[in-house]
Amino acid sequence: MLNTSAPQKTPRTILVVEDEPDLATAIAQRITANGWTARVASDGASAVRAAGQLKPDLVIMDIMLPVMDGIEATKRIIAERPVPVLMLTARDSEADKVIGLSAGADDYMTKPFSPRELIARCEALLRRVERATIIAKNNENEKVLDFGSLIIDPRQRIVIQNGEQVHLTPTEFDLLATLARRPKSVFKREKLLEEVWDWPDASGTRTVDSHVKALRHKLGSDMIRTAHGVGYAFEPPENADLAPEA
């Protein structure tokens, strides 16, 4: 287990789960250089134990791991304690990415990747956690979005569909709520990246697409409409009583 740290004003602990020693060391060194604390686990089972002990601010999780793969490890870590997860995959298959996101990951990167982009993604995820806390406090009086068979509660950050709670990752919830606050309005991918991911550029539009697919997998394919070449819009369930936007 690698233990590296550096002084900083705002301590952050990042758990790196990677079974390739050279890559794990390189990622940990980059994290340390950014002023955070890095801890490394080399398999999924060790990662679950480490997450329970360390309570990290962020987990970087490889999918292909010995003992327990990254998908199962992510599910177990999030079940114990919500934490943002950045998943690493050696395959560029859209199906693999959607599986990872459906397991609870908030974002993904395909190997090989730029160390600079890795840190930028981590920073964006950590900012979103801080922003979600602020938004939750500000949204204490925000009305529940009631579309009949689908209910979205911004204050409690829960989604109920047909009477059953649907587990969404923080990113999935933010994406759905952003779209649902303006039903049938088309959001450009770039706008969603800015509002949900806090990315000021358009370098991650495929990330938006993958998260939309993960949402469709959980809520149904008709819930989010694709505006080809533009972006996405929330389509309320049939017979939903749409209230005017506040």
Secondary structure as GFF3:
##gff-version 3
##sequence-region A 1 246
A	DSSP	beta_strand	3	4	.	.	.	ID=ss1
A	DSSP	beta_strand	13	17	.	.	.	ID=ss2
A	DSSP	alpha_helix	21	33	.	.	.	ID=ss3
A	DSSP	beta_strand	37	41	.	.	.	ID=ss4
A	DSSP	alpha_helix	44	54	.	.	.	ID=ss5
A	DSSP	beta_strand	58	62	.	.	.	ID=ss6
A	DSSP	alpha_helix	70	80	.	.	.	ID=ss7
A	DSSP	beta_strand	85	89	.	.	.	ID=ss8
A	DSSP	alpha_helix	94	102	.	.	.	ID=ss9
A	DSSP	beta_strand	107	110	.	.	.	ID=ss10
A	DSSP	alpha_helix	115	138	.	.	.	ID=ss11
A	DSSP	beta_strand	145	146	.	.	.	ID=ss12
A	DSSP	beta_strand	150	153	.	.	.	ID=ss13
A	DSSP	beta_strand	158	161	.	.	.	ID=ss14
A	DSSP	beta_strand	164	166	.	.	.	ID=ss15
A	DSSP	alpha_helix	170	180	.	.	.	ID=ss16
A	DSSP	beta_strand	187	188	.	.	.	ID=ss17
A	DSSP	alpha_helix	189	192	.	.	.	ID=ss18
A	DSSP	pi_helix	193	197	.	.	.	ID=ss19
A	DSSP	alpha_helix	205	219	.	.	.	ID=ss20
A	DSSP	beta_strand	224	227	.	.	.	ID=ss21
A	DSSP	beta_strand	231	234	.	.	.	ID=ss22
###
